[in-house]
Amino acid sequence: MYQSFFGLTEKPFNLTPNPNYLFLSEAHSEVYAHLLYGIENRSGFTMVSGEVGTGKTTILRTLLKNLNPEVYRIAFILNPKLTAKELLLSVVREFEIEPVTETLQGLFDSLAAFLLEENRHGRVPVLVIDEAQNLSGDVLEQIRLLSNLETETHKLIQVVLVGQPELERQLNDPSLRQLNQRIAVRYRLTPLTSQETRSYILHRLKVAGRPDGNVFSSAVVKRIHRLSAGVPRMINLLCDRAMLTAYSDGRGVVIPRDLRQAGVELSGGRAAQGLFPLQSLLWPVIGLCLVILGVVAWQSLKEGSLPEQQAHAVLSGGRGGQAQSSLALEAQIAGDEIRAVAHNSLLAAWGSPPLKAPLEGRQGWELRGFQVMELRATPAQLARIDLPFLVVGPSESPLSDRAVVGLSDQNWQVQPGLPGQSGLAQTERAGSGQLQVLIPWLDFADVGLVGRLGSGGERVARLQRLLKEAGLFSAVVTGVYDQQTVESVEAFQSSRGLAADGVVGPQTLLSLYRVVGGYPIPSLKG
């Protein structure tokens, strides 16, 4: 769909294992070498394990493609959820053997005769089993028996077991110790590093027709690595979906907002974190289900459709208890609705897609890709910060759980509106006192906190480049937070009315983004 828009000849981030796109990280190079060593040296058993999506199958297919077909005969088993007999039958068919009978013993004898014949002709049969963690103990024992077929110098068949980490744990079972002891070559494939993730993305773009690779910025690539945990399959999913989002908006470069949207879509409308684990979503889902059940029960109770005993079971207690529980339930539902509107108004201010349910505290915002400031401040201080914010306290404040998205004259513009008001309600800032607030914000260039003299790295280099763009730094970008960089930061802080401490925190960084320009930072002043 987006190939021609980005100048590509084909989609670069397909999930199908394609040897043409093989990228050899340090770990992938080592696992390739281990596999080749195990087969060429006729070691008997070779095992490769790794998490889902780390590239095991791609490496395997590339290896098998490069083996000389005149020397190696390959049997490739993709579905190992078989009985011992079914496995032997699959192996026999893969080697194109005509068994005398299809009994377990008949299949074993036919395979043994085939292996001896291949050995006489100088050929090496190789049995490769993918997803080997699905093999049962009985089948693994049958595979071990194959290793008994040998000459005085080498095994007649080379067996390669490839699977997820569960395979390692399975082989450590005492009942399988004989097989485990026979595995001569083994390797655990690890995910890509941050730098390897960048090289991986550039490599795939180059193969697909974009040798310049100018589709993802460095900041976006770092976020891709963080979200995917360096797993190639997740990198492919994120890159493909983010490019589709950018294409839909008519943008030739993927920006952080595209990646956030891709993460949300791939996690089923939820905030993306790491490999999109479900565990962190369990309690919010349970809570939402309980709220829904409560709403149904209360609505049915109001309409008189529940028998008295059933209503009593749903809203426990006597009549007074039922009334008190229902009021509490209504208050909870109303509170969730207020928070959902407030959170979505802040997301909209930053150009992020809406959610159906409110976010859960600081972590909820961080999982959406935001940084968070939590502080107590007066209305005047919040006006100087000039960012939309969420009021989280004090609880007695009429603004509690609402978002302040603008100001005009002496009035806050609040979402959702206060009772008796509609749209963007206005309430006087005077007399509001100190408020406990949560301010979500985006670190567009992924600079982070910088403040220790002598510290260094890519983040410091990005800070120096921002300072250069703002006309505040004339030295060479070194990636070292040296004295000259500190003095530039302090001078900038003084010019913006900030504490000149040389520490680049949220307010300093956001002010710098505003001075440089081009970053979509919302303002309370419209």
C-alpha positions, 0 to 999 in steps of 0.5 A: 500500500505505501511502497511507492509513497516511500520509494520502496520496491516491496514492503520491508517489514513483512513477518514471513521469514525471508533469507533475502532480508537476513540481518546478522547481528553478533548473536545471529552470526554466532548462532549461524556459526554454531549451527554450521559447526554442529552439522559439518562436524557431524556432532549429532545433536545441535540445539538453538533456543530463543524467545518468540520472534528473535529470528530463529526460523530465518537463520535456520532457513538461510542455513538450509538454503546454503547447504550443498544439496549434493552432500546434505539431505534435509528433513524439515519438521514444522509441526512437532505436536506428533506422537512418536510414530507420527514423527517417524512417519513424517521424517520418513516421508521428508526423506522420501523413503518407502517404508516396508510397513508403517509400524513404529518398528518398521518405520525405524528399520526403514530409516536406519537402512536409508541412513546407512545407504546415505553414509555409503554414498558420502551424504549427510542426512539432517533432521531439523525440528522447529518449535521443538518445545512442543515435543512430548517426552516420548517423542524426545526419547524416540529422537534420542534413539535415532542417535544410536545409529552411528559408525565408529567415527560419527553419527549417521543423522544430524539432529537440529532442535530449534525452540523457545526457552521452554525447550531448555527447561524441558531437556533439564528434566531428569527423565531426559538427561540422556538426550540432554547429555548428547547435545554437543552444540547449543546456543541461546539467541538473544534480542538485538541491542539498540544499535543493532535495532537501528542497523536492522531497520536500515538494512531492511529498508536498503534491501527494499529499495531505500538505501538512504534509510531516511524514514525513521529518526534516531529518536523513533528508532530508540523508541522502537527498540524500547517497545520491541525489546529488540525482538525482530518480529516486534520491530517489523510489526511496529515499523510496518504499522508506523509507516502505514500511519505516516502514509495515511497522514501524507508524511514521508518520515515516521515521527513519535506520534506515528509510533505511539499510534502503532503501539496502541493499535498492535496492543489492541487499543491499549498502551504499548509497553515492551512486548505488549504484555497482558499482565499489566492490563489484568487488574484494569480489565477486572476493574472495568468488568466489575464496573460494567456488572455494577452498571447493569445491576443498578440499571436493572434494579431501577427498572424493576427487572431484578427479583428482590433476592437477586437485587439483594445479592448484587447490592448487598445490605438492607434497603439502606445498604442498597441505596448507599451502595448504588450511590457509591456505584453512581459516584464511581461511574461518574468519576470514571467518566470525568477522568476519561474526558479529562485524559482524552482532552489532554491526549488531544492537546498533544495530538494523540488518539483518544482512549475509551477508559481513563489512564491509570496514574503516572504509569498509564501515561508513561505507557502511552509514551509520555513523560510526566511531571508531578508537582504542587504549584500555584495557578501563577506557577502553572500559567508560567509552565504553560502546559495543559495539566490534570488536577489530582488534588486536593480532593475537595477542589472542584477541579479535582480529576479534571483537565485544565486545557487553557486560560483566558484572562483570569479563568481556567478552561476546564474539561469536562465542564463543572456541574451546571456548565457545558463545553469548556467551563470557566472557573476563576483561578483566584483563590484556588491555592496550591494544586496537586497536578500531573503534567504529561509531556513529550520528549521529542528528541529523547534527550532525557535528564542531563545534568552531571558534568562530564557525562556523555552519550547520544542524549548529550549530543542531541541536547548539544544539537538542540542548543545549536539550533537555538543559537546557544551553542557554537562549539563542536557536538561532542556528546560530552556534557562539558563546561561549555555546554553547562554554561550554554544551558545555564545562560538559556535557563536564565533567559527563560526565568528558570533556575540556572542550575545547569540541569536539563529537566522537563521545563528547561527541555520544553522551553528549548523545544519551543525556542527551536520550533517545529515541535507540536507543544500545546499551550494554555494560551492557545 
